[in-house]
């Protein structure tokens, strides 16, 4: 599997809406597509219009698998970008 970053811009109106979609995303990935996709982590972003977006890190068999996963979940995959390398300077900070 390769590593990808997925941008989902302004897809959610509230934290509760995002939480519901995240639960569905995990279920689809773990139960329906476990050979093709693994959700690693997501960063939730505040979009200029007040909505929430995400920057997600996944491992997947292909960009098509990521788009299929997003389609099954009912969420966007605005941009799917292959990761060339990882540089960790410090671990992720604890959640606020």
Secondary structure by P-SEA (a helix, b strand, c coil): cccbbbbbccccccaaaaaaaaaaaaaaaaccccccccccbbbbbbccccbbbbbbbbbcccaaaaaaaaaaacccccbbbbbcbbbbcccccccc
